[in-house]
Structures are given as C-alpha cells and as structure tokens.
Amino acid sequence: MQTTNTTPSPALDPAKHKWNFLEVWVDPMQSPPYLLLLLGDESGDCQVLDPAEQYKLIKQCSSYEQAQLWLLEDEYEPLEGRLSEAEFS
C-alpha cells in the first residue's frame, strides 16, 4: 500500500520528531486569538512553532523555563493541559 505524507512541514513532523510533550499557548489580546505550539523533547530542549505559518520554527530554547519565559514576555498564556507523546504510543 502506498502512503502519502500530508504533513504541511515534513521537517517538523511531530511523528518523526522525538518529542515528549506539546502545549498550546494563546495570545488572547488578538481577535481571533493567536496560537503557538510549544514542543518539548526528551532532552529538555523546546521549540515554539507557529501552526498558522505551516509550523514554522519561531524560537528554539534549551529549557522549558526559557521557552515559557519567552512566551510570557510576548503576553501568551498557556491553555490548560498538556499532551504527552506517551498518550499517542
């Protein structure tokens, strides 16, 4: 059976990336609210991705705290909850 990769950005395909968790962050001051994704890996590195820009890498951080601080400085707020890679295995 032939399959087709329909991922908008194959370089950042979460199924192929060794990710550990995913959080959604929102800028509630915009209408409609603007969303960014925070993707953390097993080594503690984090990436901030923009789903509106085909999951373009916005910020690379060496820790969750660094990514969180960057998002909070830009007035983003985390949505409640976190998806973990283990939930999809």
PyMOL Python script that loads the backbone (N, CA, C, O; Angstrom):
from pymol import cmd

cmd.read_pdbstr("""\
ATOM      1  N   MET A   1       0.837  -1.174   0.000  1.00  0.00           N
ATOM      2  CA  MET A   1       0.000   0.000   0.000  1.00  0.00           C
ATOM      3  C   MET A   1       0.883   1.239   0.000  1.00  0.00           C
ATOM      4  O   MET A   1       1.812   1.348   0.801  1.00  0.00           O
ATOM      5  N   GLN A   2       0.597   2.150  -0.881  1.00  0.00           N
ATOM      6  CA  GLN A   2       1.352   3.397  -0.969  1.00  0.00           C
ATOM      7  C   GLN A   2       0.712   4.435  -0.052  1.00  0.00           C
ATOM      8  O   GLN A   2      -0.512   4.559  -0.007  1.00  0.00           O
ATOM      9  N   THR A   3       1.544   5.184   0.682  1.00  0.00           N
ATOM     10  CA  THR A   3       1.035   6.246   1.541  1.00  0.00           C
ATOM     11  C   THR A   3       1.592   7.573   1.074  1.00  0.00           C
ATOM     12  O   THR A   3       2.655   7.634   0.458  1.00  0.00           O
ATOM     13  N   THR A   4       0.862   8.634   1.373  1.00  0.00           N
ATOM     14  CA  THR A   4       1.269   9.982   1.009  1.00  0.00           C
ATOM     15  C   THR A   4       1.443  10.799   2.273  1.00  0.00           C
ATOM     16  O   THR A   4       0.559  10.816   3.129  1.00  0.00           O
ATOM     17  N   ASN A   5       2.572  11.474   2.396  1.00  0.00           N
ATOM     18  CA  ASN A   5       2.827  12.339   3.538  1.00  0.00           C
ATOM     19  C   ASN A   5       2.064  13.634   3.337  1.00  0.00           C
ATOM     20  O   ASN A   5       2.367  14.398   2.421  1.00  0.00           O
ATOM     21  N   THR A   6       1.070  13.892   4.192  1.00  0.00           N
ATOM     22  CA  THR A   6       0.256  15.101   4.080  1.00  0.00           C
ATOM     23  C   THR A   6       0.619  16.140   5.126  1.00  0.00           C
ATOM     24  O   THR A   6      -0.110  17.117   5.298  1.00  0.00           O
ATOM     25  N   THR A   7       1.724  15.954   5.825  1.00  0.00           N
ATOM     26  CA  THR A   7       2.173  16.906   6.829  1.00  0.00           C
ATOM     27  C   THR A   7       2.625  18.185   6.143  1.00  0.00           C
ATOM     28  O   THR A   7       3.436  18.130   5.218  1.00  0.00           O
ATOM     29  N   PRO A   8       2.111  19.361   6.583  1.00  0.00           N
ATOM     30  CA  PRO A   8       2.481  20.620   5.930  1.00  0.00           C
ATOM     31  C   PRO A   8       3.973  20.908   5.930  1.00  0.00           C
ATOM     32  O   PRO A   8       4.483  21.511   4.985  1.00  0.00           O
ATOM     33  N   SER A   9       4.675  20.494   6.964  1.00  0.00           N
ATOM     34  CA  SER A   9       6.098  20.774   7.064  1.00  0.00           C
ATOM     35  C   SER A   9       6.827  19.493   7.458  1.00  0.00           C
ATOM     36  O   SER A   9       6.988  19.229   8.650  1.00  0.00           O
ATOM     37  N   PRO A  10       7.267  18.701   6.501  1.00  0.00           N
ATOM     38  CA  PRO A  10       7.891  17.416   6.835  1.00  0.00           C
ATOM     39  C   PRO A  10       9.085  17.532   7.763  1.00  0.00           C
ATOM     40  O   PRO A  10       9.343  16.603   8.529  1.00  0.00           O
ATOM     41  N   ALA A  11       9.825  18.631   7.729  1.00  0.00           N
ATOM     42  CA  ALA A  11      10.997  18.781   8.583  1.00  0.00           C
ATOM     43  C   ALA A  11      10.619  18.815  10.060  1.00  0.00           C
ATOM     44  O   ALA A  11      11.435  18.463  10.912  1.00  0.00           O
ATOM     45  N   LEU A  12       9.399  19.231  10.372  1.00  0.00           N
ATOM     46  CA  LEU A  12       8.965  19.334  11.753  1.00  0.00           C
ATOM     47  C   LEU A  12       7.825  18.367  12.055  1.00  0.00           C
ATOM     48  O   LEU A  12       7.027  18.620  12.957  1.00  0.00           O
ATOM     49  N   ASP A  13       7.742  17.288  11.328  1.00  0.00           N
ATOM     50  CA  ASP A  13       6.692  16.302  11.521  1.00  0.00           C
ATOM     51  C   ASP A  13       6.801  15.727  12.932  1.00  0.00           C
ATOM     52  O   ASP A  13       7.761  15.014  13.223  1.00  0.00           O
ATOM     53  N   PRO A  14       5.829  16.022  13.829  1.00  0.00           N
ATOM     54  CA  PRO A  14       5.924  15.545  15.208  1.00  0.00           C
ATOM     55  C   PRO A  14       5.993  14.021  15.320  1.00  0.00           C
ATOM     56  O   PRO A  14       6.545  13.502  16.291  1.00  0.00           O
ATOM     57  N   ALA A  15       5.451  13.307  14.356  1.00  0.00           N
ATOM     58  CA  ALA A  15       5.511  11.850  14.406  1.00  0.00           C
ATOM     59  C   ALA A  15       6.928  11.347  14.177  1.00  0.00           C
ATOM     60  O   ALA A  15       7.266  10.248  14.615  1.00  0.00           O
ATOM     61  N   LYS A  16       7.757  12.119  13.508  1.00  0.00           N
ATOM     62  CA  LYS A  16       9.133  11.727  13.232  1.00  0.00           C
ATOM     63  C   LYS A  16      10.113  12.384  14.198  1.00  0.00           C
ATOM     64  O   LYS A  16      11.277  11.987  14.261  1.00  0.00           O
ATOM     65  N   HIS A  17       9.662  13.369  14.941  1.00  0.00           N
ATOM     66  CA  HIS A  17      10.480  14.100  15.902  1.00  0.00           C
ATOM     67  C   HIS A  17      10.357  13.401  17.250  1.00  0.00           C
ATOM     68  O   HIS A  17       9.264  12.979  17.626  1.00  0.00           O
ATOM     69  N   LYS A  18      11.444  13.275  17.974  1.00  0.00           N
ATOM     70  CA  LYS A  18      11.416  12.646  19.296  1.00  0.00           C
ATOM     71  C   LYS A  18      10.905  13.654  20.321  1.00  0.00           C
ATOM     72  O   LYS A  18      11.681  14.199  21.106  1.00  0.00           O
ATOM     73  N   TRP A  19       9.607  13.894  20.309  1.00  0.00           N
ATOM     74  CA  TRP A  19       9.016  14.863  21.224  1.00  0.00           C
ATOM     75  C   TRP A  19       8.501  14.164  22.464  1.00  0.00           C
ATOM     76  O   TRP A  19       8.209  12.968  22.454  1.00  0.00           O
ATOM     77  N   ASN A  20       8.395  14.942  23.539  1.00  0.00           N
ATOM     78  CA  ASN A  20       7.958  14.415  24.822  1.00  0.00           C
ATOM     79  C   ASN A  20       6.600  14.986  25.221  1.00  0.00           C
ATOM     80  O   ASN A  20       5.759  14.271  25.765  1.00  0.00           O
ATOM     81  N   PHE A  21       6.384  16.283  24.949  1.00  0.00           N
ATOM     82  CA  PHE A  21       5.108  16.906  25.283  1.00  0.00           C
ATOM     83  C   PHE A  21       4.808  18.050  24.325  1.00  0.00           C
ATOM     84  O   PHE A  21       5.687  18.551  23.624  1.00  0.00           O
ATOM     85  N   LEU A  22       3.536  18.449  24.318  1.00  0.00           N
ATOM     86  CA  LEU A  22       3.066  19.545  23.475  1.00  0.00           C
ATOM     87  C   LEU A  22       2.113  20.396  24.288  1.00  0.00           C
ATOM     88  O   LEU A  22       1.200  19.875  24.929  1.00  0.00           O
ATOM     89  N   GLU A  23       2.322  21.710  24.266  1.00  0.00           N
ATOM     90  CA  GLU A  23       1.412  22.656  24.912  1.00  0.00           C
ATOM     91  C   GLU A  23       0.934  23.663  23.875  1.00  0.00           C
ATOM     92  O   GLU A  23       1.645  23.978  22.921  1.00  0.00           O
ATOM     93  N   VAL A  24      -0.271  24.159  24.075  1.00  0.00           N
ATOM     94  CA  VAL A  24      -0.826  25.210  23.224  1.00  0.00           C
ATOM     95  C   VAL A  24      -0.822  26.498  24.028  1.00  0.00           C
ATOM     96  O   VAL A  24      -1.309  26.540  25.158  1.00  0.00           O
ATOM     97  N   TRP A  25      -0.269  27.550  23.434  1.00  0.00           N
ATOM     98  CA  TRP A  25      -0.222  28.878  24.056  1.00  0.00           C
ATOM     99  C   TRP A  25      -1.015  29.835  23.185  1.00  0.00           C
ATOM    100  O   TRP A  25      -0.991  29.727  21.959  1.00  0.00           O
ATOM    101  N   VAL A  26      -1.717  30.773  23.811  1.00  0.00           N
ATOM    102  CA  VAL A  26      -2.622  31.665  23.100  1.00  0.00           C
ATOM    103  C   VAL A  26      -2.340  33.122  23.474  1.00  0.00           C
ATOM    104  O   VAL A  26      -2.037  33.435  24.626  1.00  0.00           O
ATOM    105  N   ASP A  27      -2.446  34.004  22.476  1.00  0.00           N
ATOM    106  CA  ASP A  27      -2.416  35.452  22.706  1.00  0.00           C
ATOM    107  C   ASP A  27      -3.865  35.911  22.699  1.00  0.00           C
ATOM    108  O   ASP A  27      -4.424  36.137  21.626  1.00  0.00           O
ATOM    109  N   PRO A  28      -4.492  36.057  23.863  1.00  0.00           N
ATOM    110  CA  PRO A  28      -5.911  36.373  23.929  1.00  0.00           C
ATOM    111  C   PRO A  28      -6.248  37.817  23.548  1.00  0.00           C
ATOM    112  O   PRO A  28      -7.420  38.161  23.400  1.00  0.00           O
ATOM    113  N   MET A  29      -5.231  38.655  23.389  1.00  0.00           N
ATOM    114  CA  MET A  29      -5.472  40.055  23.051  1.00  0.00           C
ATOM    115  C   MET A  29      -5.807  40.231  21.576  1.00  0.00           C
ATOM    116  O   MET A  29      -6.334  41.273  21.187  1.00  0.00           O
ATOM    117  N   GLN A  30      -5.513  39.236  20.750  1.00  0.00           N
ATOM    118  CA  GLN A  30      -5.815  39.317  19.325  1.00  0.00           C
ATOM    119  C   GLN A  30      -7.190  38.715  19.069  1.00  0.00           C
ATOM    120  O   GLN A  30      -7.664  37.867  19.826  1.00  0.00           O
ATOM    121  N   SER A  31      -7.809  39.159  18.007  1.00  0.00           N
ATOM    122  CA  SER A  31      -9.122  38.619  17.654  1.00  0.00           C
ATOM    123  C   SER A  31      -9.104  38.166  16.208  1.00  0.00           C
ATOM    124  O   SER A  31      -8.971  39.006  15.318  1.00  0.00           O
ATOM    125  N   PRO A  32      -9.230  36.876  15.935  1.00  0.00           N
ATOM    126  CA  PRO A  32      -9.329  35.795  16.914  1.00  0.00           C
ATOM    127  C   PRO A  32      -7.999  35.584  17.615  1.00  0.00           C
ATOM    128  O   PRO A  32      -6.963  36.026  17.120  1.00  0.00           O
ATOM    129  N   PRO A  33      -8.013  34.913  18.765  1.00  0.00           N
ATOM    130  CA  PRO A  33      -6.763  34.669  19.497  1.00  0.00           C
ATOM    131  C   PRO A  33      -5.745  33.926  18.635  1.00  0.00           C
ATOM    132  O   PRO A  33      -6.108  33.049  17.851  1.00  0.00           O
ATOM    133  N   TYR A  34      -4.467  34.284  18.787  1.00  0.00           N
ATOM    134  CA  TYR A  34      -3.393  33.672  18.004  1.00  0.00           C
ATOM    135  C   TYR A  34      -2.759  32.553  18.823  1.00  0.00           C
ATOM    136  O   TYR A  34      -2.497  32.718  20.014  1.00  0.00           O
ATOM    137  N   LEU A  35      -2.515  31.412  18.177  1.00  0.00           N
ATOM    138  CA  LEU A  35      -1.987  30.239  18.855  1.00  0.00           C
ATOM    139  C   LEU A  35      -0.547  29.943  18.449  1.00  0.00           C
ATOM    140  O   LEU A  35      -0.170  30.122  17.291  1.00  0.00           O
ATOM    141  N   LEU A  36       0.248  29.493  19.405  1.00  0.00           N
ATOM    142  CA  LEU A  36       1.576  28.942  19.151  1.00  0.00           C
ATOM    143  C   LEU A  36       1.657  27.597  19.869  1.00  0.00           C
ATOM    144  O   LEU A  36       0.962  27.372  20.860  1.00  0.00           O
ATOM    145  N   LEU A  37       2.502  26.711  19.369  1.00  0.00           N
ATOM    146  CA  LEU A  37       2.697  25.404  19.978  1.00  0.00           C
ATOM    147  C   LEU A  37       4.077  25.341  20.610  1.00  0.00           C
ATOM    148  O   LEU A  37       5.063  25.788  20.024  1.00  0.00           O
ATOM    149  N   LEU A  38       4.136  24.785  21.805  1.00  0.00           N
ATOM    150  CA  LEU A  38       5.400  24.561  22.498  1.00  0.00           C
ATOM    151  C   LEU A  38       5.634  23.058  22.518  1.00  0.00           C
ATOM    152  O   LEU A  38       4.879  22.309  23.137  1.00  0.00           O
ATOM    153  N   LEU A  39       6.678  22.631  21.841  1.00  0.00           N
ATOM    154  CA  LEU A  39       7.007  21.222  21.707  1.00  0.00           C
ATOM    155  C   LEU A  39       8.302  20.957  22.465  1.00  0.00           C
ATOM    156  O   LEU A  39       9.336  21.549  22.156  1.00  0.00           O
ATOM    157  N   GLY A  40       8.249  20.071  23.455  1.00  0.00           N
ATOM    158  CA  GLY A  40       9.427  19.734  24.240  1.00  0.00           C
ATOM    159  C   GLY A  40       9.905  18.334  23.926  1.00  0.00           C
ATOM    160  O   GLY A  40       9.096  17.435  23.694  1.00  0.00           O
ATOM    161  N   ASP A  41      11.227  18.139  23.916  1.00  0.00           N
ATOM    162  CA  ASP A  41      11.749  16.806  23.623  1.00  0.00           C
ATOM    163  C   ASP A  41      12.299  16.153  24.890  1.00  0.00           C
ATOM    164  O   ASP A  41      12.303  16.752  25.966  1.00  0.00           O
ATOM    165  N   GLU A  42      12.752  14.938  24.740  1.00  0.00           N
ATOM    166  CA  GLU A  42      13.204  14.143  25.880  1.00  0.00           C
ATOM    167  C   GLU A  42      14.451  14.706  26.552  1.00  0.00           C
ATOM    168  O   GLU A  42      14.688  14.440  27.730  1.00  0.00           O
ATOM    169  N   SER A  43      15.248  15.478  25.824  1.00  0.00           N
ATOM    170  CA  SER A  43      16.473  16.037  26.399  1.00  0.00           C
ATOM    171  C   SER A  43      16.234  17.378  27.095  1.00  0.00           C
ATOM    172  O   SER A  43      17.161  17.948  27.671  1.00  0.00           O
ATOM    173  N   GLY A  44      14.991  17.890  27.045  1.00  0.00           N
ATOM    174  CA  GLY A  44      14.680  19.148  27.707  1.00  0.00           C
ATOM    175  C   GLY A  44      14.647  20.343  26.775  1.00  0.00           C
ATOM    176  O   GLY A  44      14.229  21.426  27.185  1.00  0.00           O
ATOM    177  N   ASP A  45      15.082  20.175  25.521  1.00  0.00           N
ATOM    178  CA  ASP A  45      15.014  21.269  24.554  1.00  0.00           C
ATOM    179  C   ASP A  45      13.562  21.515  24.167  1.00  0.00           C
ATOM    180  O   ASP A  45      12.745  20.594  24.173  1.00  0.00           O
ATOM    181  N   CYS A  46      13.245  22.768  23.828  1.00  0.00           N
ATOM    182  CA  CYS A  46      11.891  23.134  23.442  1.00  0.00           C
ATOM    183  C   CYS A  46      11.913  23.946  22.159  1.00  0.00           C
ATOM    184  O   CYS A  46      12.858  24.686  21.887  1.00  0.00           O
ATOM    185  N   GLN A  47      10.861  23.793  21.385  1.00  0.00           N
ATOM    186  CA  GLN A  47      10.663  24.566  20.166  1.00  0.00           C
ATOM    187  C   GLN A  47       9.304  25.234  20.234  1.00  0.00           C
ATOM    188  O   GLN A  47       8.328  24.629  20.679  1.00  0.00           O
ATOM    189  N   VAL A  48       9.241  26.482  19.794  1.00  0.00           N
ATOM    190  CA  VAL A  48       7.967  27.179  19.653  1.00  0.00           C
ATOM    191  C   VAL A  48       7.660  27.210  18.164  1.00  0.00           C
ATOM    192  O   VAL A  48       8.447  27.720  17.366  1.00  0.00           O
ATOM    193  N   LEU A  49       6.502  26.655  17.798  1.00  0.00           N
ATOM    194  CA  LEU A  49       6.098  26.529  16.402  1.00  0.00           C
ATOM    195  C   LEU A  49       4.841  27.332  16.141  1.00  0.00           C
ATOM    196  O   LEU A  49       3.987  27.472  17.017  1.00  0.00           O
ATOM    197  N   ASP A  50       4.729  27.862  14.920  1.00  0.00           N
ATOM    198  CA  ASP A  50       3.558  28.643  14.521  1.00  0.00           C
ATOM    199  C   ASP A  50       2.718  27.822  13.549  1.00  0.00           C
ATOM    200  O   ASP A  50       3.095  27.686  12.385  1.00  0.00           O
ATOM    201  N   PRO A  51       1.582  27.269  13.997  1.00  0.00           N
ATOM    202  CA  PRO A  51       0.757  26.451  13.103  1.00  0.00           C
ATOM    203  C   PRO A  51       0.150  27.255  11.951  1.00  0.00           C
ATOM    204  O   PRO A  51      -0.174  26.678  10.913  1.00  0.00           O
ATOM    205  N   ALA A  52      -0.011  28.556  12.107  1.00  0.00           N
ATOM    206  CA  ALA A  52      -0.564  29.390  11.041  1.00  0.00           C
ATOM    207  C   ALA A  52       0.440  29.619   9.916  1.00  0.00           C
ATOM    208  O   ALA A  52       0.063  30.045   8.824  1.00  0.00           O
ATOM    209  N   GLU A  53       1.722  29.338  10.177  1.00  0.00           N
ATOM    210  CA  GLU A  53       2.791  29.515   9.200  1.00  0.00           C
ATOM    211  C   GLU A  53       3.407  28.164   8.838  1.00  0.00           C
ATOM    212  O   GLU A  53       4.624  28.049   8.695  1.00  0.00           O
ATOM    213  N   GLN A  54       2.564  27.151   8.694  1.00  0.00           N
ATOM    214  CA  GLN A  54       2.998  25.788   8.355  1.00  0.00           C
ATOM    215  C   GLN A  54       4.014  25.254   9.369  1.00  0.00           C
ATOM    216  O   GLN A  54       5.007  24.625   9.004  1.00  0.00           O
ATOM    217  N   TYR A  55       3.744  25.516  10.631  1.00  0.00           N
ATOM    218  CA  TYR A  55       4.563  25.029  11.749  1.00  0.00           C
ATOM    219  C   TYR A  55       6.008  25.524  11.685  1.00  0.00           C
ATOM    220  O   TYR A  55       6.947  24.809  12.035  1.00  0.00           O
ATOM    221  N   LYS A  56       6.157  26.753  11.232  1.00  0.00           N
ATOM    222  CA  LYS A  56       7.470  27.392  11.181  1.00  0.00           C
ATOM    223  C   LYS A  56       8.063  27.477  12.589  1.00  0.00           C
ATOM    224  O   LYS A  56       7.367  27.805  13.550  1.00  0.00           O
ATOM    225  N   LEU A  57       9.350  27.178  12.691  1.00  0.00           N
ATOM    226  CA  LEU A  57      10.056  27.294  13.961  1.00  0.00           C
ATOM    227  C   LEU A  57      10.226  28.773  14.294  1.00  0.00           C
ATOM    228  O   LEU A  57      10.866  29.513  13.546  1.00  0.00           O
ATOM    229  N   ILE A  58       9.653  29.199  15.414  1.00  0.00           N
ATOM    230  CA  ILE A  58       9.714  30.603  15.836  1.00  0.00           C
ATOM    231  C   ILE A  58      10.857  30.826  16.819  1.00  0.00           C
ATOM    232  O   ILE A  58      11.558  31.835  16.754  1.00  0.00           O
ATOM    233  N   LYS A  59      11.038  29.867  17.736  1.00  0.00           N
ATOM    234  CA  LYS A  59      12.050  30.008  18.781  1.00  0.00           C
ATOM    235  C   LYS A  59      12.544  28.631  19.205  1.00  0.00           C
ATOM    236  O   LYS A  59      11.748  27.717  19.420  1.00  0.00           O
ATOM    237  N   GLN A  60      13.849  28.488  19.324  1.00  0.00           N
ATOM    238  CA  GLN A  60      14.481  27.269  19.833  1.00  0.00           C
ATOM    239  C   GLN A  60      15.024  27.597  21.216  1.00  0.00           C
ATOM    240  O   GLN A  60      15.740  28.586  21.374  1.00  0.00           O
ATOM    241  N   CYS A  61      14.698  26.787  22.222  1.00  0.00           N
ATOM    242  CA  CYS A  61      15.129  27.049  23.591  1.00  0.00           C
ATOM    243  C   CYS A  61      15.782  25.802  24.184  1.00  0.00           C
ATOM    244  O   CYS A  61      15.436  24.676  23.826  1.00  0.00           O
ATOM    245  N   SER A  62      16.719  26.017  25.082  1.00  0.00           N
ATOM    246  CA  SER A  62      17.431  24.894  25.690  1.00  0.00           C
ATOM    247  C   SER A  62      16.733  24.353  26.928  1.00  0.00           C
ATOM    248  O   SER A  62      17.181  23.363  27.507  1.00  0.00           O
ATOM    249  N   SER A  63      15.631  24.995  27.346  1.00  0.00           N
ATOM    250  CA  SER A  63      14.884  24.507  28.501  1.00  0.00           C
ATOM    251  C   SER A  63      13.429  24.959  28.407  1.00  0.00           C
ATOM    252  O   SER A  63      13.095  25.901  27.688  1.00  0.00           O
ATOM    253  N   TYR A  64      12.578  24.263  29.153  1.00  0.00           N
ATOM    254  CA  TYR A  64      11.168  24.644  29.217  1.00  0.00           C
ATOM    255  C   TYR A  64      11.027  26.034  29.831  1.00  0.00           C
ATOM    256  O   TYR A  64      10.229  26.843  29.359  1.00  0.00           O
ATOM    257  N   GLU A  65      11.789  26.311  30.868  1.00  0.00           N
ATOM    258  CA  GLU A  65      11.707  27.606  31.549  1.00  0.00           C
ATOM    259  C   GLU A  65      12.040  28.752  30.596  1.00  0.00           C
ATOM    260  O   GLU A  65      11.388  29.796  30.632  1.00  0.00           O
ATOM    261  N   GLN A  66      13.047  28.565  29.748  1.00  0.00           N
ATOM    262  CA  GLN A  66      13.423  29.597  28.783  1.00  0.00           C
ATOM    263  C   GLN A  66      12.290  29.824  27.777  1.00  0.00           C
ATOM    264  O   GLN A  66      11.977  30.971  27.456  1.00  0.00           O
ATOM    265  N   ALA A  67      11.679  28.762  27.283  1.00  0.00           N
ATOM    266  CA  ALA A  67      10.570  28.881  26.335  1.00  0.00           C
ATOM    267  C   ALA A  67       9.362  29.535  26.997  1.00  0.00           C
ATOM    268  O   ALA A  67       8.714  30.401  26.410  1.00  0.00           O
ATOM    269  N   GLN A  68       9.068  29.118  28.208  1.00  0.00           N
ATOM    270  CA  GLN A  68       7.939  29.670  28.943  1.00  0.00           C
ATOM    271  C   GLN A  68       8.125  31.169  29.176  1.00  0.00           C
ATOM    272  O   GLN A  68       7.192  31.946  28.975  1.00  0.00           O
ATOM    273  N   LEU A  69       9.307  31.576  29.593  1.00  0.00           N
ATOM    274  CA  LEU A  69       9.587  32.988  29.824  1.00  0.00           C
ATOM    275  C   LEU A  69       9.425  33.788  28.539  1.00  0.00           C
ATOM    276  O   LEU A  69       8.846  34.874  28.556  1.00  0.00           O
ATOM    277  N   TRP A  70       9.929  33.263  27.426  1.00  0.00           N
ATOM    278  CA  TRP A  70       9.819  33.952  26.138  1.00  0.00           C
ATOM    279  C   TRP A  70       8.351  34.144  25.760  1.00  0.00           C
ATOM    280  O   TRP A  70       7.965  35.228  25.323  1.00  0.00           O
ATOM    281  N   LEU A  71       7.536  33.113  25.922  1.00  0.00           N
ATOM    282  CA  LEU A  71       6.109  33.209  25.592  1.00  0.00           C
ATOM    283  C   LEU A  71       5.383  34.180  26.525  1.00  0.00           C
ATOM    284  O   LEU A  71       4.553  34.971  26.078  1.00  0.00           O
ATOM    285  N   LEU A  72       5.696  34.120  27.812  1.00  0.00           N
ATOM    286  CA  LEU A  72       5.051  35.029  28.761  1.00  0.00           C
ATOM    287  C   LEU A  72       5.425  36.485  28.503  1.00  0.00           C
ATOM    288  O   LEU A  72       4.592  37.376  28.664  1.00  0.00           O
ATOM    289  N   GLU A  73       6.678  36.734  28.101  1.00  0.00           N
ATOM    290  CA  GLU A  73       7.104  38.097  27.778  1.00  0.00           C
ATOM    291  C   GLU A  73       6.329  38.655  26.591  1.00  0.00           C
ATOM    292  O   GLU A  73       6.074  39.857  26.517  1.00  0.00           O
ATOM    293  N   ASP A  74       5.953  37.772  25.659  1.00  0.00           N
ATOM    294  CA  ASP A  74       5.163  38.189  24.498  1.00  0.00           C
ATOM    295  C   ASP A  74       3.663  38.131  24.784  1.00  0.00           C
ATOM    296  O   ASP A  74       2.846  38.205  23.866  1.00  0.00           O
ATOM    297  N   GLU A  75       3.310  38.000  26.056  1.00  0.00           N
ATOM    298  CA  GLU A  75       1.934  38.021  26.550  1.00  0.00           C
ATOM    299  C   GLU A  75       1.086  36.845  26.081  1.00  0.00           C
ATOM    300  O   GLU A  75      -0.134  36.960  25.963  1.00  0.00           O
ATOM    301  N   TYR A  76       1.735  35.716  25.813  1.00  0.00           N
ATOM    302  CA  TYR A  76       0.995  34.483  25.538  1.00  0.00           C
ATOM    303  C   TYR A  76       0.651  33.827  26.868  1.00  0.00           C
ATOM    304  O   TYR A  76       1.366  33.980  27.859  1.00  0.00           O
ATOM    305  N   GLU A  77      -0.453  33.096  26.870  1.00  0.00           N
ATOM    306  CA  GLU A  77      -0.895  32.370  28.048  1.00  0.00           C
ATOM    307  C   GLU A  77      -1.072  30.901  27.675  1.00  0.00           C
ATOM    308  O   GLU A  77      -1.554  30.596  26.584  1.00  0.00           O
ATOM    309  N   PRO A  78      -0.686  29.985  28.571  1.00  0.00           N
ATOM    310  CA  PRO A  78      -0.864  28.562  28.251  1.00  0.00           C
ATOM    311  C   PRO A  78      -2.324  28.153  28.394  1.00  0.00           C
ATOM    312  O   PRO A  78      -3.011  28.582  29.321  1.00  0.00           O
ATOM    313  N   LEU A  79      -2.788  27.325  27.474  1.00  0.00           N
ATOM    314  CA  LEU A  79      -4.094  26.704  27.653  1.00  0.00           C
ATOM    315  C   LEU A  79      -3.918  25.561  28.639  1.00  0.00           C
ATOM    316  O   LEU A  79      -2.855  24.941  28.690  1.00  0.00           O
ATOM    317  N   GLU A  80      -4.928  25.284  29.405  1.00  0.00           N
ATOM    318  CA  GLU A  80      -4.860  24.226  30.409  1.00  0.00           C
ATOM    319  C   GLU A  80      -4.623  22.874  29.758  1.00  0.00           C
ATOM    320  O   GLU A  80      -5.281  22.520  28.779  1.00  0.00           O
ATOM    321  N   GLY A  81      -3.696  22.135  30.299  1.00  0.00           N
ATOM    322  CA  GLY A  81      -3.444  20.792  29.808  1.00  0.00           C
ATOM    323  C   GLY A  81      -2.188  20.693  28.960  1.00  0.00           C
ATOM    324  O   GLY A  81      -1.665  21.680  28.443  1.00  0.00           O
ATOM    325  N   ARG A  82      -1.741  19.477  28.846  1.00  0.00           N
ATOM    326  CA  ARG A  82      -0.527  19.179  28.084  1.00  0.00           C
ATOM    327  C   ARG A  82      -0.712  17.804  27.458  1.00  0.00           C
ATOM    328  O   ARG A  82      -1.170  16.875  28.123  1.00  0.00           O
ATOM    329  N   LEU A  83      -0.360  17.670  26.191  1.00  0.00           N
ATOM    330  CA  LEU A  83      -0.385  16.383  25.527  1.00  0.00           C
ATOM    331  C   LEU A  83       0.999  15.763  25.636  1.00  0.00           C
ATOM    332  O   LEU A  83       2.007  16.431  25.407  1.00  0.00           O
ATOM    333  N   SER A  84       1.040  14.505  25.980  1.00  0.00           N
ATOM    334  CA  SER A  84       2.333  13.836  26.042  1.00  0.00           C
ATOM    335  C   SER A  84       2.438  12.800  24.938  1.00  0.00           C
ATOM    336  O   SER A  84       1.429  12.258  24.486  1.00  0.00           O
ATOM    337  N   GLU A  85       3.649  12.528  24.508  1.00  0.00           N
ATOM    338  CA  GLU A  85       3.910  11.566  23.454  1.00  0.00           C
ATOM    339  C   GLU A  85       3.403  10.196  23.870  1.00  0.00           C
ATOM    340  O   GLU A  85       2.947   9.426  23.024  1.00  0.00           O
ATOM    341  N   ALA A  86       3.473   9.879  25.152  1.00  0.00           N
ATOM    342  CA  ALA A  86       3.039   8.577  25.647  1.00  0.00           C
ATOM    343  C   ALA A  86       1.550   8.332  25.398  1.00  0.00           C
ATOM    344  O   ALA A  86       1.127   7.183  25.265  1.00  0.00           O
ATOM    345  N   GLU A  87       0.754   9.402  25.335  1.00  0.00           N
ATOM    346  CA  GLU A  87      -0.678   9.255  25.077  1.00  0.00           C
ATOM    347  C   GLU A  87      -0.962   8.760  23.663  1.00  0.00           C
ATOM    348  O   GLU A  87      -2.045   8.240  23.395  1.00  0.00           O
ATOM    349  N   PHE A  88      -0.002   8.916  22.760  1.00  0.00           N
ATOM    350  CA  PHE A  88      -0.201   8.548  21.364  1.00  0.00           C
ATOM    351  C   PHE A  88       0.534   7.284  20.978  1.00  0.00           C
ATOM    352  O   PHE A  88       0.422   6.835  19.837  1.00  0.00           O
ATOM    353  N   SER A  89       1.286   6.695  21.900  1.00  0.00           N
ATOM    354  CA  SER A  89       2.055   5.487  21.599  1.00  0.00           C
ATOM    355  C   SER A  89       1.208   4.244  21.716  1.00  0.00           C
ATOM    356  O   SER A  89       1.701   3.138  21.495  1.00  0.00           O
TER     357      SER A  89
END
""", "prot")
cmd.dss("prot")
cmd.show_as("cartoon", "prot")
cmd.util.cbc("prot")
cmd.orient("prot")
